[in-house]
């Protein structure tokens, strides 16, 4: 088994762009239905979630299911939810893969991974401050589309690390 295998629409197993595990990927074709009534997709908010949590008209079980659904939506990540097998349209050149290990979904257009972005380079040292790790991970994500942006973020990481170690942390 290879130690590193880039995500590919043509492979049945590769290193997951979410968890980095080399594992099998489930594949999904897509269908689409017109939005009925309001043509704007449902995008939940924290305020809406709170309203559901405080809704005493819902049974405890229904409230928990709805809150779990809201929590998944609020992550902003793509996920699969059971639905009807009927769709108005079959969507071509848009595919999903789901990692066997972490169960997270990746989005593909034709043969290009659209989401999540492939991270370049080594992962950050876990001993770094969480704030620095976030900037470092963002730099890894934008390395391919924006090397100069990644360099600026890495410079910021160095400045934050220097400041944390008692130095000026200024350019």
DSSP file (Angstrom, degrees, kcal/mol; ACC not computed):
  #  RESIDUE AA STRUCTURE BP1 BP2  ACC     N-H-->O    O-->H-N    N-H-->O    O-->H-N    TCO  KAPPA ALPHA  PHI   PSI    X-CA   Y-CA   Z-CA
    1    1 A X              0   0    0      0, 0.0    21,-0.0     0, 0.0     2,-0.0   0.000 360.0 360.0 360.0 131.3    0.0    0.0    0.0
    2    2 A X        -     0   0    0      1,-0.1     3,-0.2     2,-0.0    20,-0.0  -0.334 360.0-140.6 -67.4 147.3    1.5    3.4   -0.9
    3    3 A X  S    S+     0   0    0      1,-0.3     2,-0.4    12,-0.0    -1,-0.1   0.748  90.9  26.6 -78.7 -22.3    2.4    5.7    1.9
    4    4 A X        +     0   0    0      2,-0.0     2,-0.4    11,-0.0    -1,-0.3  -0.953  64.5 168.5-143.8 120.4    1.1    8.8    0.0
    5    5 A X        -     0   0    0     -2,-0.4    10,-2.7    -3,-0.2     3,-0.1  -0.953  29.5-133.2-135.7 114.1   -1.6    8.8   -2.7
    6    6 A X        -     0   0    0     -2,-0.4    10,-0.1     8,-0.2    -2,-0.0  -0.306  38.6 -90.9 -63.3 145.7   -3.0   12.0   -3.9
    7    7 A X        +     0   0    0      8,-0.2     2,-0.3     7,-0.1   106,-0.2  -0.326  53.9 176.3 -56.9 137.1   -6.8   12.2   -4.2
    8    8 A X    >   -     0   0    0      3,-0.1     3,-1.3    -3,-0.1   104,-0.1  -0.992  38.9-141.7-147.7 136.8   -8.0   11.1   -7.7
    9    9 A X  T 3  S+     0   0    0    102,-0.4    -1,-0.1    -2,-0.3   103,-0.1   0.691 105.7  58.4 -67.8 -17.8  -11.4   10.7   -9.2
   10   10 A X  T 3  S+     0   0    0    101,-0.1     2,-0.3    -3,-0.0    -1,-0.2   0.377  94.9  77.5 -94.8   3.1  -10.0    7.6  -11.0
   11   11 A X    <   -     0   0    0     -3,-1.3    -3,-0.1     1,-0.1     3,-0.1  -0.855  63.5-151.2-114.8 149.7   -8.9    5.8   -7.9
   12   12 A X  S    S+     0   0    0     -2,-0.3    13,-2.3     1,-0.2     2,-0.3   0.627  88.5  29.2 -90.2 -15.1  -11.0    3.8   -5.4
   13   13 A X  E     +A   24   0A   0     11,-0.3     2,-0.3    86,-0.0    11,-0.2  -0.997  69.6 138.3-144.4 141.4   -8.7    4.5   -2.5
   14   14 A X  E     -A   23   0A   0      9,-1.7     9,-1.8    -2,-0.3     2,-0.6  -0.951  61.2 -62.6-164.5 175.7   -6.4    7.4   -1.8
   15   15 A X  E     -A   22   0A   0    -10,-2.7     7,-0.3    -2,-0.3    -8,-0.2  -0.617  60.9-118.2 -73.4 119.2   -5.3    9.6    1.1
   16   16 A X     >  -     0   0    0      5,-2.5     4,-1.9    -2,-0.6    -1,-0.1  -0.319   9.7-139.9 -59.4 132.0   -8.4   11.4    2.3
   17   17 A X  T  4 S+     0   0    0      1,-0.2   102,-0.2     2,-0.2    -1,-0.2   0.636 101.3  45.3 -70.0 -11.2   -8.1   15.2    1.9
   18   18 A X  T  4 S+     0   0    0      3,-0.1    -1,-0.2    86,-0.1    98,-0.0   0.898 132.7  10.4 -91.8 -55.8   -9.9   15.6    5.3
   19   19 A X  T  4 S-     0   0    0      2,-0.1    -2,-0.2    85,-0.1     3,-0.1   0.517  87.9-130.4-108.6  -7.0   -8.2   13.1    7.6
   20   20 A X     <  +     0   0    0     -4,-1.9     2,-0.2     1,-0.2    -3,-0.1   0.475  57.0 143.4  70.8   4.3   -5.1   12.0    5.4
   21   21 A X        -     0   0    0     -6,-0.1    -5,-2.5     1,-0.1     2,-0.8  -0.549  55.6-125.8 -74.0 137.6   -5.9    8.3    6.0
   22   22 A X  E     +A   15   0A   0     -7,-0.3     2,-0.3    -2,-0.2    -7,-0.2  -0.766  60.9 128.0 -81.4 112.3   -5.2    6.0    3.0
   23   23 A X  E     -A   14   0A   0     -9,-1.8    -9,-1.7    -2,-0.8    -3,-0.0  -0.951  60.6 -70.6-158.1 171.3   -8.6    4.3    2.6
   24   24 A X  E     -A   13   0A   0     -2,-0.3    76,-2.0   -11,-0.2     2,-0.4  -0.311  42.0-144.2 -67.9 154.8  -11.4    3.4    0.3
   25   25 A X  E     -B   99   0B   0    -13,-2.3     2,-0.3    74,-0.2    74,-0.2  -0.987   4.6-139.0-124.8 131.4  -13.8    6.1   -0.9
   26   26 A X  E     -B   98   0B   0     72,-3.0    72,-2.5    -2,-0.4     2,-0.3  -0.683  24.6-145.5 -81.9 143.5  -17.5    5.7   -1.5
   27   27 A X  E     -B   97   0B   0     -2,-0.3     2,-0.4    70,-0.2    70,-0.2  -0.873  14.1-169.3-115.8 147.2  -18.7    7.5   -4.7
   28   28 A X  E     -B   96   0B   0     68,-2.3    68,-1.9    -2,-0.3     2,-0.2  -0.998  13.2-151.0-137.2 134.6  -21.9    9.3   -5.4
   29   29 A X  E     -     0   0B   0     -2,-0.4     2,-0.3    66,-0.2    66,-0.1  -0.601  30.0-127.9 -89.1 164.4  -23.6   10.6   -8.4
   30   30 A X  E     -B   91   0B   0     61,-0.7    61,-2.9    64,-0.4     2,-0.3  -0.866  20.9-170.6-122.8 151.1  -25.9   13.6   -7.9
   31   31 A X  E     -B   90   0B   0     -2,-0.3     2,-0.4    59,-0.3    59,-0.2  -0.892  13.5-146.9-128.4 162.2  -29.5   14.6   -8.8
   32   32 A X  E     -B   89   0B   0     57,-2.2    57,-2.0    -2,-0.3    56,-0.9  -0.985   9.0-168.2-136.6 143.9  -31.3   17.9   -8.4
   33   33 A X        -     0   0    0     -2,-0.4     2,-0.1    54,-0.2    54,-0.0  -0.961  34.7-104.1-124.1 145.7  -34.8   19.1   -7.7
   34   34 A X        -     0   0    0     -2,-0.4     2,-0.5     1,-0.1    54,-0.0  -0.385  38.8-108.8 -64.3 144.2  -36.1   22.6   -8.0
   35   35 A X        -     0   0    0      4,-0.1     2,-0.4     2,-0.1    -1,-0.1  -0.667  36.0-142.6 -74.7 124.1  -36.5   24.5   -4.8
   36   36 A X        -     0   0    0     -2,-0.5     2,-0.9     3,-0.0    -1,-0.0  -0.710  65.3 -10.6 -91.9 138.5  -40.2   24.8   -4.2
   37   37 A X  S    S+     0   0    0     -2,-0.4     2,-0.5     2,-0.1    -2,-0.1  -0.665 129.4  43.2  81.5-106.1  -41.6   28.0   -2.8
   38   38 A X  S    S-     0   0    0     -2,-0.9     4,-0.1     1,-0.1    -2,-0.0  -0.645  70.7-155.2 -77.6 119.5  -38.7   30.1   -1.6
   39   39 A X        +     0   0    0     -2,-0.5     2,-0.5     2,-0.1    -1,-0.1   0.423  68.6  93.3 -78.0   4.9  -36.0   29.9   -4.2
   40   40 A X  S    S-     0   0    0      1,-0.0    -2,-0.1     3,-0.0     3,-0.1  -0.846  83.7-114.6 -99.0 130.4  -33.2   30.6   -1.7
   41   41 A X        -     0   0    0     -2,-0.5     2,-0.6     1,-0.1    -2,-0.1  -0.233  35.0-100.8 -60.3 151.0  -31.5   27.6   -0.1
   42   42 A X        +     0   0    0     -4,-0.1     2,-0.5     1,-0.0    -1,-0.1  -0.647  43.2 177.3 -75.5 116.9  -32.0   27.0    3.6
   43   43 A X        -     0   0    0     -2,-0.6    31,-0.0    -3,-0.1    -1,-0.0  -0.953  20.5-143.1-121.6 107.9  -29.0   28.3    5.5
   44   44 A X        -     0   0    0     -2,-0.5     2,-0.3    26,-0.1     3,-0.0  -0.255  11.4-155.3 -72.2 158.7  -29.4   27.9    9.3
   45   45 A X     >  -     0   0    0      1,-0.1     4,-2.2     0, 0.0     5,-0.1  -0.823  32.1-108.8-124.2 166.3  -28.1   30.4   11.8
   46   46 A X  H  > S+     0   0    0     -2,-0.3     4,-2.2     1,-0.2     5,-0.1   0.860 121.8  55.3 -62.6 -34.6  -27.2   30.1   15.4
   47   47 A X  H  > S+     0   0    0      2,-0.2     4,-1.9     1,-0.2    -1,-0.2   0.909 107.7  48.3 -64.6 -42.3  -30.3   32.2   16.3
   48   48 A X  H  > S+     0   0    0      2,-0.2     4,-1.9     1,-0.2    -2,-0.2   0.884 109.7  52.5 -64.4 -38.8  -32.4   29.6   14.4
   49   49 A X  H  X S+     0   0    0     -4,-2.2     4,-2.5     1,-0.2    -2,-0.2   0.917 107.9  51.4 -62.3 -42.7  -30.8   26.8   16.2
   50   50 A X  H  X S+     0   0    0     -4,-2.2     4,-1.8     1,-0.2    -1,-0.2   0.893 106.8  54.0 -61.8 -40.0  -31.5   28.4   19.5
   51   51 A X  H  < S+     0   0    0     -4,-1.9     4,-0.5     1,-0.2    -1,-0.2   0.895 109.8  47.4 -62.2 -39.8  -35.2   28.8   18.5
   52   52 A X  H >< S+     0   0    0     -4,-1.9     3,-1.1     1,-0.2    -2,-0.2   0.918 109.9  53.1 -65.8 -42.7  -35.4   25.0   17.8
   53   53 A X  H 3< S+     0   0    0     -4,-2.5    -1,-0.2     1,-0.3    -2,-0.2   0.823 113.4  43.5 -61.8 -31.3  -33.7   24.2   21.1
   54   54 A X  T 3< S+     0   0    0     -4,-1.8     2,-0.9    -5,-0.2    -1,-0.3   0.445  84.0 113.9 -94.3  -0.8  -36.3   26.3   22.9
   55   55 A X    X   -     0   0    0     -3,-1.1     3,-0.7    -4,-0.5     8,-0.1  -0.612  40.6-177.6 -77.5 106.2  -39.3   25.0   21.0
   56   56 A X  T 3  S+     0   0    0     -2,-0.9    -1,-0.2     1,-0.2     4,-0.1   0.554  73.1  74.7 -82.2  -8.0  -41.3   23.1   23.5
   57   57 A X  T 3  S+     0   0    0      2,-0.1     2,-0.3     0, 0.0    -1,-0.2   0.708  84.2  79.9 -75.8 -19.9  -43.9   22.0   20.9
   58   58 A X  S <  S-     0   0    0     -3,-0.7     2,-0.0    -6,-0.2     0, 0.0  -0.634  90.2-112.6 -85.6 144.4  -41.4   19.5   19.5
   59   59 A X     >  -     0   0    0     -2,-0.3     4,-2.8     1,-0.1     5,-0.2  -0.343  30.8-110.3 -66.8 159.4  -40.9   16.2   21.2
   60   60 A X  H  > S+     0   0    0      1,-0.2     4,-2.2     2,-0.2     5,-0.1   0.888 120.0  49.3 -59.7 -39.5  -37.5   15.7   22.9
   61   61 A X  H  > S+     0   0    0      2,-0.2     4,-2.4     1,-0.2    -1,-0.2   0.928 112.7  46.0 -66.5 -46.4  -36.6   13.1   20.2
   62   62 A X  H  > S+     0   0    0      1,-0.2     4,-2.5     2,-0.2    -2,-0.2   0.895 112.6  51.5 -63.6 -39.7  -37.6   15.4   17.3
   63   63 A X  H  X S+     0   0    0     -4,-2.8     4,-2.7     2,-0.2    -1,-0.2   0.917 109.9  49.2 -63.7 -43.1  -35.8   18.3   18.8
   64   64 A X  H  X S+     0   0    0     -4,-2.2     4,-2.6    -5,-0.2    -2,-0.2   0.928 112.0  48.3 -62.6 -44.8  -32.6   16.3   19.2
   65   65 A X  H  X S+     0   0    0     -4,-2.4     4,-2.1     1,-0.2    -2,-0.2   0.918 114.0  46.6 -61.0 -43.6  -32.8   15.1   15.6
   66   66 A X  H  X S+     0   0    0     -4,-2.5     4,-2.7     2,-0.2    -2,-0.2   0.895 112.4  49.6 -67.2 -40.5  -33.4   18.6   14.3
   67   67 A X  H  X S+     0   0    0     -4,-2.7     4,-2.8     2,-0.2    -2,-0.2   0.898 110.0  50.9 -65.5 -40.4  -30.6   20.1   16.5
   68   68 A X  H  X S+     0   0    0     -4,-2.6     4,-2.0     2,-0.2    -2,-0.2   0.910 111.4  49.0 -61.4 -41.4  -28.2   17.4   15.2
   69   69 A X  H  X S+     0   0    0     -4,-2.1     4,-2.4     2,-0.2    -2,-0.2   0.926 112.0  48.0 -63.5 -45.5  -29.2   18.3   11.7
   70   70 A X  H  X S+     0   0    0     -4,-2.7     4,-3.1     1,-0.2    -2,-0.2   0.919 109.1  54.1 -59.9 -44.2  -28.7   22.0   12.4
   71   71 A X  H  X S+     0   0    0     -4,-2.8     4,-0.8     1,-0.2    -1,-0.2   0.891 109.2  48.2 -59.9 -39.7  -25.3   21.3   13.9
   72   72 A X  H ><>S+     0   0    0     -4,-2.0     3,-0.8     1,-0.2     5,-0.5   0.933 113.5  47.1 -65.6 -44.5  -24.2   19.4   10.8
   73   73 A X  H ><5S+     0   0    0     -4,-2.4     3,-1.7     1,-0.2    -2,-0.2   0.905 106.5  58.1 -62.0 -41.6  -25.4   22.3    8.6
   74   74 A X  H 3<5S+     0   0    0     -4,-3.1    -1,-0.2     1,-0.3    -2,-0.2   0.667  91.3  70.0 -67.8 -16.3  -23.7   24.9   10.7
   75   75 A X  T <<5S-     0   0    0     -3,-0.8    -1,-0.3    -4,-0.8    -2,-0.2   0.773  98.8-136.2 -68.1 -23.0  -20.3   23.3   10.2
   76   76 A X  T < 5 +     0   0    0     -3,-1.7     2,-0.2    -4,-0.4    -2,-0.1   0.456  60.9 129.6  80.8  -0.3  -20.5   24.5    6.6
   77   77 A X      < -     0   0    0     -5,-0.5    -1,-0.3     1,-0.1     2,-0.3  -0.563  65.6-108.0 -88.3 152.4  -19.2   21.1    5.5
   78   78 A X        +     0   0    0     27,-0.3    27,-0.8    -2,-0.2     2,-0.3  -0.586  47.7 166.5 -73.9 137.0  -20.8   19.0    2.8
   79   79 A X        -     0   0    0     -2,-0.3     2,-0.4    25,-0.1    25,-0.1  -0.957  34.1-110.9-147.0 166.6  -22.6   15.9    4.1
   80   80 A X        -     0   0    0     -2,-0.3     2,-0.4     0, 0.0    -2,-0.0  -0.837  27.1-175.1-104.4 136.7  -25.1   13.3    2.9
   81   81 A X        -     0   0    0     -2,-0.4    -2,-0.0     0, 0.0     0, 0.0  -0.995  35.5-102.9-129.2 133.7  -28.6   13.1    4.3
   82   82 A X        +     0   0    0     -2,-0.4     2,-0.2     1,-0.1     0, 0.0  -0.245  57.8 147.6 -55.8 142.3  -31.1   10.3    3.3
   83   83 A X        -     0   0    0      1,-0.0     2,-0.1     0, 0.0    -1,-0.1  -0.802  46.5 -45.7-155.1-164.6  -33.7   11.5    0.7
   84   84 A X        -     0   0    0     -2,-0.2    -1,-0.0     2,-0.1     0, 0.0  -0.427  36.0-138.2 -76.2 150.1  -35.8   10.5   -2.2
   85   85 A X  S    S+     0   0    0     -2,-0.1     2,-0.4     2,-0.0    -1,-0.1   0.511  81.3  89.8 -84.6  -4.3  -34.4    8.4   -5.0
   86   86 A X        +     0   0    0    -55,-0.0     2,-0.3     2,-0.0    -2,-0.1  -0.786  52.3 171.9 -98.1 134.8  -36.2   10.6   -7.5
   87   87 A X        -     0   0    0     -2,-0.4   -54,-0.2     1,-0.1     3,-0.1  -0.991  36.3-136.5-139.0 146.9  -34.7   13.7   -8.9
   88   88 A X  S    S+     0   0    0    -56,-0.9     2,-0.4    -2,-0.3   -55,-0.2   0.879  92.3  25.4 -66.9 -37.5  -35.7   16.1  -11.7
   89   89 A X  E     -B   32   0B   0    -57,-2.0   -57,-2.2    -3,-0.1     2,-0.5  -0.959  68.9-136.0-131.5 145.1  -32.2   16.2  -13.1
   90   90 A X  E     -B   31   0B   0     -2,-0.4     2,-0.6   -59,-0.2   -59,-0.3  -0.881  29.6-137.2 -92.6 128.9  -29.2   14.0  -13.2
   91   91 A X  E     -B   30   0B   0    -61,-2.9   -61,-0.7    -2,-0.5     2,-0.3  -0.786  18.9-159.7 -93.4 125.3  -26.1   16.1  -12.5
   92   92 A X  E     +     0   0B   0     -2,-0.6     3,-0.1     1,-0.2   -63,-0.0  -0.751  67.8  16.3-103.6 151.1  -23.1   15.4  -14.7
   93   93 A X  E    S+     0   0B   0     -2,-0.3    17,-2.6     1,-0.1     2,-0.4   0.598 101.2  98.9  64.4  14.1  -19.5   16.2  -14.0
   94   94 A X  E     + C   0 109B   0     -3,-0.3   -64,-0.4    15,-0.2     2,-0.3  -0.985  51.6 168.4-128.6 120.9  -20.2   16.9  -10.3
   95   95 A X  E     - C   0 108B   0     13,-2.3    13,-2.8    -2,-0.4     2,-0.4  -0.875  23.9-146.6-132.7 158.8  -19.3   14.0   -8.0
   96   96 A X  E     -BC  28 107B   0    -68,-1.9   -68,-2.3    -2,-0.3     2,-0.4  -0.961   7.1-167.1-122.9 145.2  -19.0   13.3   -4.3
   97   97 A X  E     -BC  27 106B   0      9,-2.0     9,-3.1    -2,-0.4     2,-0.5  -0.987   7.8-156.3-126.4 144.9  -16.6   10.9   -2.6
   98   98 A X  E     -BC  26 105B   0    -72,-2.5   -72,-3.0    -2,-0.4     7,-0.2  -0.982  20.3-122.2-124.4 127.2  -17.0    9.9    1.1
   99   99 A X  E  >  -B   25   0B   0      5,-2.4     4,-1.3    -2,-0.5   -74,-0.2  -0.450   6.7-147.3 -70.2 131.9  -14.1    8.7    3.2
  100  100 A X  T  4 S+     0   0    0    -76,-2.0    -1,-0.1    -2,-0.2   -75,-0.1   0.825  97.2  44.8 -64.2 -32.2  -14.5    5.3    4.7
  101  101 A X  T  4 S+     0   0    0    -77,-0.3    -1,-0.1   -80,-0.1   -76,-0.0   0.973 129.4  15.9 -80.7 -59.0  -12.4    6.4    7.7
  102  102 A X  T  4 S-     0   0    0      2,-0.1    -2,-0.1   -81,-0.1    -1,-0.1   0.567  88.9-134.2 -97.9  -8.9  -13.7    9.9    8.7
  103  103 A X     <  +     0   0    0     -4,-1.3     2,-0.2     1,-0.2    -3,-0.1   0.572  56.1 141.7  68.4  10.9  -17.0    9.8    6.8
  104  104 A X        -     0   0    0    -25,-0.1    -5,-2.4    -6,-0.1     2,-0.4  -0.527  47.6-122.9 -85.2 155.1  -16.4   13.3    5.4
  105  105 A X  E     -C   98   0B   0    -27,-0.8     2,-0.4    -7,-0.2   -27,-0.3  -0.764  16.4-159.3-103.7 139.2  -17.4   14.3    1.9
  106  106 A X  E     -C   97   0B   0     -9,-3.1    -9,-2.0    -2,-0.4     2,-0.5  -0.898  13.8-139.1-112.2 147.4  -15.2   15.6   -0.9
  107  107 A X  E     -CD  96 115B   0      8,-2.9     7,-2.9    -2,-0.4     8,-1.7  -0.916  17.7-169.4-113.1 131.2  -16.7   17.5   -3.9
  108  108 A X  E     -CD  95 113B   0    -13,-2.8   -13,-2.3    -2,-0.5     2,-0.5  -0.946  14.6-160.8-121.2 137.2  -15.3   17.0   -7.4
  109  109 A X  E >  S-CD  94 112B   0      3,-2.5     3,-2.7    -2,-0.4     2,-0.4  -0.987  76.7 -43.6-114.8 119.2  -16.0   18.9  -10.6
  110  110 A X  T 3  S-     0   0    0    -17,-2.6   -15,-0.1    -2,-0.5   -17,-0.1  -0.478 125.5 -28.8  55.1-113.1  -15.0   16.7  -13.6
  111  111 A X  T 3  S+     0   0    0     -2,-0.4     2,-0.5    -3,-0.1  -102,-0.4   0.198 117.3 101.9-114.4  17.2  -11.7   15.2  -12.3
  112  112 A X  E <  S-D  109   0B   0     -3,-2.7    -3,-2.5  -104,-0.1     2,-0.6  -0.870  72.2-126.8-106.3 130.6  -10.7   18.2  -10.1
  113  113 A X  E     +D  108   0B   0     -2,-0.5    -5,-0.2    -5,-0.2     5,-0.2  -0.640  30.5 175.2 -73.0 117.3  -11.1   18.1   -6.4
  114  114 A X  E     +     0   0B   0     -7,-2.9     2,-0.3    -2,-0.6    -6,-0.2   0.839  54.1  60.0 -91.8 -40.4  -13.0   21.3   -5.5
  115  115 A X  E    S+D  107   0B   0     -8,-1.7    -8,-2.9     1,-0.2    -1,-0.3  -0.992  98.2  22.1-147.8 136.6  -13.5   20.8   -1.8
  116  116 A X  S    S-     0   0    0     -2,-0.3    -1,-0.2   -10,-0.2     2,-0.1   0.666  89.1-121.6 -78.0 164.7  -11.6   20.5    0.5
  117  117 A X        -     0   0    0     -2,-0.1     2,-0.4     1,-0.1    -3,-0.1  -0.430  29.7-109.1 -66.6 142.7   -8.5   22.1   -0.9
  118  118 A X        -     0   0    0     -5,-0.2     2,-0.3    23,-0.1    26,-0.3  -0.597  32.7-132.0 -74.5 130.3   -5.5   19.7   -0.9
  119  119 A X        -     0   0    0     -2,-0.4     2,-0.3  -102,-0.2    22,-0.2  -0.674  17.4-148.5 -86.6 136.8   -3.0   20.8    1.7
  120  120 A X        +     0   0    0     20,-1.9    23,-0.1    -2,-0.3    22,-0.1  -0.712  53.1  11.3-100.9 153.6    0.7   21.1    0.7
  121  121 A X  S    S-     0   0    0     -2,-0.3     2,-0.1     2,-0.0    -2,-0.0  -0.069  99.5 -34.0  79.5-178.4    3.7   20.4    2.9
  122  122 A X        -     0   0    0      1,-0.1     3,-0.1     3,-0.0    -2,-0.1  -0.401  66.5-103.0 -76.2 152.2    4.1   18.9    6.3
  123  123 A X        -     0   0    0      1,-0.1    -1,-0.1    -2,-0.1     3,-0.1  -0.338  47.6 -91.4 -69.3 159.6    1.4   19.3    9.0
  124  124 A X        -     0   0    0      9,-0.1     2,-0.3     1,-0.1    -1,-0.1  -0.318  44.6 -95.3 -70.2 155.3    2.1   21.7   11.8
  125  125 A X    >   -     0   0    0      1,-0.1     3,-1.9    -3,-0.1    -1,-0.1  -0.542  29.1-135.0 -66.8 130.1    3.9   20.7   15.0
  126  126 A X  T 3  S+     0   0    0     -2,-0.3    -1,-0.1     1,-0.3     7,-0.1   0.661 100.4  70.3 -65.2 -13.6    1.1   19.9   17.6
  127  127 A X  T 3  S+     0   0    0      2,-0.0    -1,-0.3     3,-0.0     3,-0.1   0.609  78.7 102.2 -77.8 -10.8    3.2   21.9   20.2
  128  128 A X  S <  S-     0   0    0     -3,-1.9     2,-0.0     1,-0.1    -4,-0.0  -0.298  87.7 -91.6 -69.4 157.3    2.4   25.2   18.4
  129  129 A X     >  -     0   0    0      1,-0.1     4,-2.4     4,-0.0     3,-0.4  -0.371  35.6-115.9 -64.1 148.6   -0.3   27.5   19.7
  130  130 A X  H  > S+     0   0    0      1,-0.2     4,-2.3     2,-0.2     5,-0.2   0.861 115.8  55.6 -56.9 -38.6   -3.8   26.9   18.3
  131  131 A X  H  > S+     0   0    0      1,-0.2     4,-1.7     2,-0.2    -1,-0.2   0.890 109.9  45.2 -62.0 -41.0   -3.8   30.3   16.7
  132  132 A X  H  > S+     0   0    0     -3,-0.4     4,-2.7     2,-0.2    -2,-0.2   0.887 110.0  55.0 -71.0 -39.5   -0.5   29.6   14.9
  133  133 A X  H  X S+     0   0    0     -4,-2.4     4,-3.0     2,-0.2     5,-0.2   0.912 106.3  52.0 -60.1 -43.1   -1.7   26.1   13.8
  134  134 A X  H  X S+     0   0    0     -4,-2.3     4,-2.1     1,-0.2    -1,-0.2   0.931 112.7  44.3 -59.7 -45.9   -4.8   27.7   12.2
  135  135 A X  H  X S+     0   0    0     -4,-1.7     4,-2.1     2,-0.2    -2,-0.2   0.901 113.8  50.6 -65.3 -40.2   -2.7   30.1   10.2
  136  136 A X  H  X S+     0   0    0     -4,-2.7     4,-2.1     2,-0.2    -2,-0.2   0.921 110.6  48.6 -63.0 -45.1   -0.2   27.3    9.3
  137  137 A X  H  X S+     0   0    0     -4,-3.0     4,-2.0     1,-0.2    -1,-0.2   0.888 110.0  52.0 -63.6 -39.1   -3.1   25.1    8.1
  138  138 A X  H  X S+     0   0    0     -4,-2.1     4,-1.9    -5,-0.2    -1,-0.2   0.901 107.8  52.2 -63.5 -39.7   -4.5   27.9    6.0
  139  139 A X  H  X S+     0   0    0     -4,-2.1     4,-0.7     1,-0.2    -2,-0.2   0.902 108.5  50.9 -62.0 -40.7   -1.1   28.5    4.4
  140  140 A X  H  < S+     0   0    0     -4,-2.1   -20,-1.9     1,-0.2     3,-0.5   0.885 109.8  51.2 -63.0 -38.1   -1.0   24.7    3.5
  141  141 A X  H  < S+     0   0    0     -4,-2.0     4,-0.3     1,-0.2     3,-0.3   0.855 116.0  38.5 -69.1 -35.4   -4.5   25.0    1.9
  142  142 A X  H  X S+     0   0    0     -4,-1.9     4,-2.9     1,-0.2     8,-0.3   0.385  85.3 102.3 -99.0   5.8   -3.7   28.0   -0.3
  143  143 A X  T  < S+     0   0    0     -4,-0.7    -1,-0.2    -3,-0.5     7,-0.1   0.915  85.6  41.8 -55.3 -47.8   -0.1   27.0   -1.2
  144  144 A X  T  4 S+     0   0    0     -4,-0.4     3,-0.4   -26,-0.3    -1,-0.2   0.948 122.7  35.7 -71.0 -48.2   -1.1   25.8   -4.7
  145  145 A X  T  4 S+     0   0    0     -4,-0.3    -2,-0.2     1,-0.2    -1,-0.2   0.807 136.2  18.6 -76.0 -24.9   -3.5   28.5   -5.7
  146  146 A X     X  +     0   0    0     -4,-2.9     4,-2.3    -7,-0.1    -1,-0.2  -0.587  58.9 169.8-146.8  79.9   -1.6   31.3   -4.0
  147  147 A X  H  > S+     0   0    0     -3,-0.4     4,-2.3     1,-0.2     5,-0.1   0.866  85.7  52.3 -59.9 -36.5    2.0   30.7   -3.1
  148  148 A X  H  > S+     0   0    0      2,-0.2     4,-2.0     1,-0.2    -1,-0.2   0.890 109.4  49.4 -68.0 -37.9    2.6   34.4   -2.2
  149  149 A X  H  > S+     0   0    0      2,-0.2     4,-2.1     1,-0.2    -2,-0.2   0.903 111.0  50.1 -65.0 -40.4   -0.5   34.3    0.1
  150  150 A X  H  X S+     0   0    0     -4,-2.3     4,-2.4    -8,-0.3    -2,-0.2   0.901 109.1  51.8 -63.9 -40.8    0.9   31.1    1.8
  151  151 A X  H  X S+     0   0    0     -4,-2.3     4,-2.2     1,-0.2    -1,-0.2   0.896 108.5  51.3 -62.9 -39.6    4.3   32.8    2.2
  152  152 A X  H  X S+     0   0    0     -4,-2.0     4,-2.0     1,-0.2    -1,-0.2   0.906 111.0  48.0 -64.5 -40.8    2.6   35.8    3.9
  153  153 A X  H  X S+     0   0    0     -4,-2.1     4,-2.2     2,-0.2    -2,-0.2   0.893 110.6  51.0 -66.9 -38.8    0.7   33.5    6.3
  154  154 A X  H  X S+     0   0    0     -4,-2.4     4,-2.2     2,-0.2    -2,-0.2   0.877 108.4  52.3 -66.4 -35.9    3.9   31.5    7.1
  155  155 A X  H  X S+     0   0    0     -4,-2.2     4,-2.4     2,-0.2    -1,-0.2   0.916 108.3  51.3 -63.1 -41.6    5.7   34.8    7.9
  156  156 A X  H  X S+     0   0    0     -4,-2.0     4,-2.7     1,-0.2    -2,-0.2   0.896 107.5  53.4 -60.5 -40.8    2.8   35.7   10.2
  157  157 A X  H  X S+     0   0    0     -4,-2.2     4,-2.5     1,-0.2    -1,-0.2   0.921 109.2  48.3 -59.6 -44.2    3.3   32.3   11.9
  158  158 A X  H  X S+     0   0    0     -4,-2.2     4,-2.8     2,-0.2    -2,-0.2   0.913 111.1  50.5 -64.1 -42.3    6.9   33.0   12.5
  159  159 A X  H  X S+     0   0    0     -4,-2.4     4,-2.4     2,-0.2    -2,-0.2   0.932 112.3  46.5 -61.3 -45.5    6.1   36.5   13.9
  160  160 A X  H  X S+     0   0    0     -4,-2.7     4,-2.3     1,-0.2    -2,-0.2   0.890 113.3  49.5 -63.9 -39.4    3.5   35.0   16.3
  161  161 A X  H  X S+     0   0    0     -4,-2.5     4,-1.8    -5,-0.2    -2,-0.2   0.919 110.4  49.9 -66.6 -43.3    6.0   32.2   17.3
  162  162 A X  H  <>S+     0   0    0     -4,-2.8     5,-2.8     1,-0.2    -2,-0.2   0.924 111.6  48.7 -60.2 -44.2    8.8   34.8   17.9
  163  163 A X  H ><5S+     0   0    0     -4,-2.4     3,-1.6     1,-0.2    -1,-0.2   0.913 110.0  51.8 -62.6 -42.3    6.4   36.9   20.1
  164  164 A X  H 3<5S+     0   0    0     -4,-2.3    -1,-0.2     1,-0.3    -2,-0.2   0.829 107.3  53.4 -62.4 -31.6    5.4   33.8   22.0
  165  165 A X  T 3<5S-     0   0    0     -4,-1.8    -1,-0.3    -5,-0.1    -2,-0.2   0.346 128.5 -96.4 -88.0   7.2    9.0   33.0   22.7
  166  166 A X  T < 5S+     0   0    0     -3,-1.6    -3,-0.2     1,-0.3    -2,-0.1   0.511  86.0 120.2  96.4   4.7    9.7   36.4   24.1
  167  167 A X  S   <S-     0   0    0     -5,-2.8    -1,-0.3    -6,-0.2    -2,-0.0  -0.344  79.0 -95.7 -92.5-179.5   11.0   38.2   21.0
  168  168 A X        -     0   0    0     -2,-0.1    -5,-0.1     2,-0.1     3,-0.1   0.900  37.6-154.4 -66.5 -41.7    9.6   41.3   19.3
  169  169 A X        +     0   0    0      1,-0.3     2,-0.3    -7,-0.1    -6,-0.1   0.764  51.5 123.2  70.7  24.6    7.6   39.3   16.7
  170  170 A X              0   0    0     -8,-0.1    -1,-0.3     1,-0.0    -2,-0.1  -0.847 360.0 360.0-117.4 154.3    7.8   42.3   14.3
  171  171 A X              0   0    0     -2,-0.3    -1,-0.0    -3,-0.1    -2,-0.0   0.523 360.0 360.0 -66.1 360.0    9.2   42.5   10.8
